Amino acid sequence: MIEVRKGQAPAPLERVEFNARFRASYVDPAYRAEDQSIARLEEIAWVAYTEGRKAPITQKAGPGYANPDYDLSSEWAATKERIQEAQQRWADPGGPSRVLLICGSARNDGSCPGEISKSFRLLQMAREIIEQADIEADVLDLSLLTSDYARHIHPCKGCVSTAMPLCHWPCSCYPNHALGQTNDWMAEIYERWVAAHGVVIVSPVYWYQSPSPLKLMIDRLVCADGGNPDPTSTLGKKADKAKEIEMAGWDYPQHLAGRAYGLIVHGDVAGIEGSRRALSDWLDWMGFIDAGAQARLDRYIGYFEPYATSHEALDQNTTVQEEARNVARAVAQSVVELRSGRLQAVQPKLSRPRPK
């Protein structure tokens, strides 16, 4: 039996602190007429918190699970069902080809910046090429995290570092109603990754790194690389059970392997190559197939020029615009080759001596 280390988590909140945090969402004076109603809601939320009611609505797991009588979260079960349906669409040889286009910037004109991002503009150029190739383009604009009401990608809790089987596919850490961790966008995003035959990520560089919306999604996709599709096998989040399963032998399934990818990373001072390389390495690790050298683009736009004129710099840089289109062309061609079986035929089928 491997020891499960404890001692980091703080004590549960006292009622006074819980009350202050709960009421922080209702500071607008317009709510004062409903203070009594808010107090009643706070009482319900406090009971849910103290009882740890993470998943208040459940259903029996049923056939196909290690423990059919286990009470699965109904919300998780619905996400799992959608992912299975998306996988069937992906595998259907007669279905349309799909490319997921991801805008990794946090900026849009519906939030504090008041202006669209250059990433979004570059994505639109790529989208036109994808659609001209008769491929469905699914645009995932992660900047909506900064402008949409109550839209979240909650952070990864690092279950995989306790034991890989504790990291469920899809993630079962959310929603956690007892902690108010709800409206998790990943429940939808997982499905969109699964349905895609190709992925193009367009991202700026923020302080030598990927922007936080993009990094949040990346971290939450860890369950796609080795994750456990059966939460009943670990009795939910039982760390000791998960360690036991991993030590007995775990095959680290790559749930998204075999899809094509392209990258467009841009910056204005430094960090483009490191950021693009990190994204390439991540996708390679998950079993994605790069669409060639022209599908991995890192470029400066408005190098050491004012931020205020960055869109004008993109207007003038027609070479970068065409290079972005070439990324889309390369991915579109790779998707065609993948789905025909020609690209798989030249991919070496090698066992991984260090699967993780």
C-alpha positions as CSV (number, residue, x, y, z in Angstrom):
1,M,0.0,0.0,0.0
2,I,1.5,3.3,-1.1
3,E,1.1,6.1,1.5
4,V,-1.3,8.9,0.6
5,R,0.4,12.1,1.8
6,K,-1.8,14.6,3.7
7,G,-1.5,17.9,5.4
8,Q,-1.7,20.7,2.8
9,A,-5.3,21.7,2.6
10,P,-6.5,24.3,5.1
11,A,-9.4,23.8,7.4
12,P,-12.9,24.4,6.0
13,L,-14.2,28.0,6.0
14,E,-15.9,29.3,9.1
15,R,-19.4,30.5,8.6
16,V,-18.5,34.2,8.7
17,E,-15.9,33.9,5.9
18,F,-18.2,31.7,3.9
19,N,-21.0,34.3,4.2
20,A,-18.7,37.1,3.1
21,R,-17.6,35.2,0.0
22,F,-21.1,34.1,-0.9
23,R,-22.4,37.7,-0.6
24,A,-19.6,39.1,-2.7
25,S,-21.7,38.3,-5.8
26,Y,-24.5,40.5,-4.5
27,V,-22.8,43.8,-3.6
28,D,-24.9,45.7,-6.2
29,P,-27.4,47.9,-4.3
30,A,-30.1,46.6,-6.6
31,Y,-30.0,43.3,-4.6
32,R,-30.8,45.0,-1.3
33,A,-34.5,44.5,-1.7
34,E,-33.8,40.7,-1.7
35,D,-31.5,40.5,1.3
36,Q,-33.8,38.1,3.1
37,S,-33.9,35.8,0.0
38,I,-30.1,36.0,-0.3
39,A,-29.8,35.0,3.3
40,R,-32.0,31.9,2.7
41,L,-29.9,31.0,-0.4
42,E,-26.7,31.4,1.7
43,E,-28.1,29.0,4.3
44,I,-28.7,26.4,1.6
45,A,-25.3,26.9,0.1
46,W,-23.7,26.6,3.5
47,V,-25.3,23.3,4.2
48,A,-24.2,22.0,0.8
49,Y,-20.7,23.2,1.5
50,T,-20.4,21.6,5.0
51,E,-21.9,18.3,3.7
52,G,-19.6,18.3,0.6
53,R,-22.4,17.8,-1.9
54,K,-20.2,18.0,-5.0
55,A,-22.7,16.2,-7.3
56,P,-26.2,16.5,-5.9
57,I,-27.8,14.8,-8.9
58,T,-26.6,11.3,-9.6
59,Q,-27.6,8.1,-11.5
60,K,-26.5,4.5,-11.3
61,A,-23.5,3.9,-13.6
62,G,-25.0,0.9,-15.2
63,P,-23.5,-1.6,-17.6
64,G,-20.0,-1.1,-19.0
65,Y,-18.6,0.3,-15.7
66,A,-16.5,-1.6,-13.2
67,N,-19.1,-0.8,-10.5
68,P,-22.5,-0.6,-12.1
69,D,-24.2,0.4,-8.8
70,Y,-21.9,3.4,-8.3
71,D,-23.7,6.8,-8.1
72,L,-22.3,8.7,-11.0
73,S,-22.8,12.5,-11.4
74,S,-25.6,12.9,-14.0
75,E,-23.8,15.9,-15.4
76,W,-20.6,13.9,-15.9
77,A,-22.5,11.1,-17.5
78,A,-24.1,13.5,-19.9
79,T,-20.7,14.9,-20.9
80,K,-19.3,11.4,-21.4
81,E,-22.3,10.5,-23.6
82,R,-21.7,13.5,-25.8
83,I,-18.0,12.7,-26.1
84,Q,-18.8,9.1,-27.2
85,E,-21.2,10.5,-29.8
86,A,-18.5,12.9,-31.0
87,Q,-16.1,10.0,-31.3
88,Q,-18.5,8.2,-33.5
89,R,-18.9,11.2,-35.7
90,W,-15.1,11.5,-36.0
91,A,-14.8,7.9,-36.9
92,D,-17.6,7.9,-39.5
93,P,-15.9,7.7,-42.9
94,G,-19.0,9.1,-44.6
95,G,-19.2,12.1,-42.3
96,P,-17.8,15.6,-43.0
97,S,-14.3,16.6,-42.1
98,R,-14.0,19.0,-39.3
99,V,-11.2,21.4,-38.1
100,L,-11.3,23.0,-34.7
101,L,-9.9,26.6,-34.9
102,I,-8.9,27.9,-31.5
103,C,-8.3,31.6,-30.7
104,G,-6.0,31.6,-27.7
105,S,-6.1,35.3,-27.0
106,A,-7.8,36.8,-24.0
107,R,-8.7,40.0,-25.8
108,N,-11.9,40.9,-27.5
109,D,-13.9,44.0,-28.1
110,G,-16.7,42.9,-25.7
111,S,-14.4,43.2,-22.7
112,C,-12.1,45.8,-21.1
113,P,-9.6,46.1,-24.1
114,G,-12.4,47.4,-26.4
115,E,-10.8,45.9,-29.5
116,I,-10.6,42.6,-31.2
117,S,-7.3,40.5,-31.1
118,K,-4.9,40.0,-33.9
119,S,-5.2,36.3,-33.1
120,F,-8.9,36.4,-34.0
121,R,-8.2,38.1,-37.3
122,L,-5.5,35.5,-38.2
123,L,-8.0,32.8,-37.2
124,Q,-10.6,34.2,-39.6
125,M,-8.0,34.1,-42.5
126,A,-7.4,30.4,-41.6
127,R,-11.1,29.8,-41.4
128,E,-11.7,31.0,-44.9
129,I,-9.1,28.5,-46.3
130,I,-10.6,25.6,-44.3
131,E,-14.1,26.3,-45.5
132,Q,-12.9,26.7,-49.1
133,A,-11.6,23.2,-48.8
134,D,-15.1,22.0,-48.0
135,I,-14.2,21.2,-44.4
136,E,-16.4,22.3,-41.5
137,A,-14.7,25.0,-39.3
138,D,-15.6,25.0,-35.6
139,V,-14.4,28.3,-34.1
140,L,-13.5,28.1,-30.3
141,D,-12.8,31.7,-29.1
142,L,-11.3,31.3,-25.7
143,S,-11.5,35.1,-25.1
144,L,-15.2,34.5,-24.2
145,L,-13.9,33.7,-20.8
146,T,-13.2,37.4,-20.3
147,S,-16.5,38.7,-21.7
148,D,-19.2,36.1,-21.1
149,Y,-21.3,36.0,-18.0
150,A,-20.4,33.1,-15.6
151,R,-18.3,31.3,-18.2
152,H,-15.4,29.4,-16.7
153,I,-12.6,27.0,-17.4
154,H,-11.7,25.9,-13.9
155,P,-8.1,25.0,-13.2
156,C,-6.8,21.5,-13.3
157,K,-6.5,20.0,-9.8
158,G,-3.6,17.8,-10.6
159,C,-5.2,14.4,-10.0
160,V,-2.9,12.8,-12.5
161,S,0.1,13.5,-10.1
162,T,-1.6,11.4,-7.4
163,A,-2.1,8.5,-9.9
164,M,-3.1,8.5,-13.5
165,P,-6.4,6.5,-13.0
166,L,-7.6,9.3,-10.7
167,C,-7.7,11.6,-13.7
168,H,-11.0,10.7,-15.3
169,W,-11.8,11.1,-19.0
170,P,-13.7,13.4,-19.2
171,C,-12.6,15.4,-16.1
172,S,-14.9,14.6,-13.2
173,C,-13.5,17.3,-10.8
174,Y,-16.2,19.7,-12.1
175,P,-18.8,20.8,-11.5
176,N,-18.4,20.8,-7.8
177,H,-21.6,22.4,-6.5
178,A,-20.5,22.3,-2.9
179,L,-17.7,24.7,-3.7
180,G,-19.6,26.8,-6.2
181,Q,-17.3,25.5,-9.1
182,T,-19.9,25.4,-11.8
183,N,-20.5,26.5,-15.4
184,D,-17.4,24.7,-16.5
185,W,-16.9,25.3,-20.3
186,M,-14.7,22.2,-20.6
187,A,-17.8,20.0,-20.6
188,E,-18.5,21.4,-24.1
189,I,-14.9,21.8,-25.2
190,Y,-14.0,18.2,-24.7
191,E,-16.7,17.2,-27.2
192,R,-15.4,19.7,-29.8
193,W,-11.8,18.4,-29.6
194,V,-13.1,14.8,-30.0
195,A,-15.2,15.6,-33.0
196,A,-12.3,17.4,-34.9
197,H,-10.1,15.7,-37.5
198,G,-7.7,18.6,-37.3
199,V,-6.9,21.5,-34.9
200,V,-5.4,24.9,-35.5
201,I,-4.4,27.0,-32.5
202,V,-3.8,30.7,-33.0
203,S,-2.2,32.4,-30.1
204,P,-0.3,35.5,-29.0
205,V,2.5,35.4,-26.5
206,Y,1.9,36.7,-23.0
207,W,5.1,37.1,-21.0
208,Y,6.9,34.3,-22.8
209,Q,3.9,32.0,-22.3
210,S,0.5,31.0,-23.7
211,P,-2.3,33.3,-22.5
212,S,-4.1,32.1,-19.4
213,P,-7.4,31.0,-21.2
214,L,-5.4,28.8,-23.5
215,K,-3.3,27.4,-20.7
216,L,-6.4,26.6,-18.6
217,M,-7.7,24.6,-21.5
218,I,-4.4,22.8,-22.1
219,D,-4.1,21.8,-18.4
220,R,-7.7,20.4,-18.4
221,L,-6.9,18.3,-21.5
222,V,-4.5,16.2,-19.4
223,C,-7.3,13.7,-19.0
224,A,-7.2,13.1,-22.8
225,D,-3.7,11.7,-22.5
226,G,-3.9,8.7,-20.2
227,G,-7.2,9.5,-18.4
228,N,-9.5,6.9,-16.9
229,P,-12.9,6.6,-18.6
230,D,-14.4,4.8,-15.6
231,P,-14.7,6.8,-12.4
232,T,-16.4,3.9,-10.7
233,S,-13.1,2.0,-10.8
234,T,-11.6,4.5,-8.4
235,L,-14.8,4.9,-6.4
236,G,-14.9,8.5,-7.4
237,K,-11.8,10.3,-6.1
238,K,-10.2,7.6,-3.8
239,A,-6.5,8.3,-4.0
240,D,-5.4,4.9,-2.5
241,K,-7.6,3.0,-5.0
242,A,-6.2,4.9,-7.9
243,K,-2.6,4.2,-6.8
244,E,-3.4,0.6,-6.5
245,I,-4.8,0.5,-10.1
246,E,-1.8,2.3,-11.6
247,M,0.7,0.1,-9.9
248,A,-1.1,-3.0,-11.2
249,G,-0.5,-1.7,-14.7
250,W,-2.0,1.2,-16.6
251,D,-1.8,1.7,-20.4
252,Y,-2.2,5.5,-20.5
253,P,-4.7,5.6,-23.3
254,Q,-4.4,8.5,-25.8
255,H,-8.0,9.5,-26.3
256,L,-7.3,12.2,-29.0
257,A,-4.4,10.6,-30.9
258,G,-4.5,10.6,-34.7
259,R,-5.7,14.1,-35.4
260,A,-3.7,16.7,-37.4
261,Y,-2.6,20.0,-36.1
262,G,-1.2,23.4,-37.0
263,L,-0.1,26.4,-35.0
264,I,0.1,30.2,-35.5
265,V,2.0,31.9,-32.7
266,H,2.7,35.7,-32.8
267,G,4.3,38.2,-30.6
268,D,5.8,41.7,-30.7
269,V,9.0,41.6,-28.7
270,A,10.1,38.1,-27.6
271,G,9.0,34.5,-26.8
272,I,7.4,33.3,-30.0
273,E,9.7,30.3,-30.6
274,G,9.5,29.0,-27.1
275,S,5.8,29.4,-26.9
276,R,5.3,27.7,-30.3
277,R,7.7,24.9,-29.4
278,A,5.9,24.2,-26.2
279,L,2.6,23.9,-28.0
280,S,4.1,21.6,-30.6
281,D,5.6,19.4,-28.0
282,W,2.3,19.2,-26.1
283,L,0.3,18.2,-29.2
284,D,3.0,15.7,-30.3
285,W,3.0,14.1,-26.8
286,M,-0.8,13.6,-27.1
287,G,-0.4,11.7,-30.3
288,F,-1.4,14.5,-32.7
289,I,0.2,14.6,-36.2
290,D,1.8,17.9,-37.3
291,A,0.8,19.0,-40.8
292,G,4.3,19.8,-41.8
293,A,6.8,22.6,-41.4
294,Q,4.5,25.2,-42.9
295,A,1.8,24.3,-40.3
296,R,4.0,25.5,-37.4
297,L,4.3,29.3,-37.7
298,D,5.9,31.7,-35.2
299,R,6.2,35.3,-36.3
300,Y,6.6,38.9,-34.9
301,I,4.0,41.5,-35.9
302,G,4.9,45.1,-35.2
303,Y,8.3,44.2,-33.7
304,F,9.1,46.7,-30.9
305,E,6.5,49.0,-32.3
306,P,3.7,50.7,-30.2
307,Y,0.8,48.4,-29.0
308,A,-1.6,51.1,-30.3
309,T,-0.7,50.5,-33.9
310,S,-0.5,46.7,-33.8
311,H,-3.5,46.1,-36.0
312,E,-2.1,48.5,-38.6
313,A,1.1,46.5,-38.5
314,L,-0.9,43.3,-39.3
315,D,-2.7,45.1,-42.1
316,Q,0.7,45.9,-43.7
317,N,2.3,42.5,-43.1
318,T,0.7,40.6,-45.9
319,T,3.4,38.0,-45.8
320,V,2.3,36.9,-42.3
321,Q,-1.3,36.8,-43.5
322,E,-0.4,34.5,-46.3
323,E,1.7,32.3,-44.0
324,A,-1.3,32.0,-41.7
325,R,-3.3,30.8,-44.6
326,N,-0.6,28.3,-45.5
327,V,-1.0,26.8,-42.0
328,A,-4.7,26.2,-42.8
329,R,-3.9,24.8,-46.2
330,A,-1.4,22.4,-44.7
331,V,-3.9,21.2,-42.0
332,A,-6.7,20.9,-44.6
333,Q,-4.5,18.7,-46.8
334,S,-3.4,16.6,-43.8
335,V,-7.0,16.0,-42.8
336,V,-7.7,14.8,-46.3
337,E,-4.7,12.5,-46.2
338,L,-5.6,11.2,-42.7
339,R,-9.1,10.4,-43.5
340,S,-8.1,8.6,-46.7
341,G,-5.7,6.4,-44.8
342,R,-2.7,7.6,-46.8
343,L,-1.1,9.6,-43.9
344,Q,-1.6,6.8,-41.4
345,A,0.1,4.4,-43.8
346,V,3.4,6.3,-43.6
347,Q,3.2,6.8,-39.8
348,P,5.4,4.3,-38.0
349,K,3.5,2.0,-35.7
350,L,5.8,1.8,-32.7
351,S,5.1,0.8,-29.1
352,R,6.0,3.3,-26.5
353,P,8.6,2.0,-24.1
354,R,7.8,4.7,-21.6
355,P,4.0,5.3,-21.8
356,K,3.0,8.2,-19.6
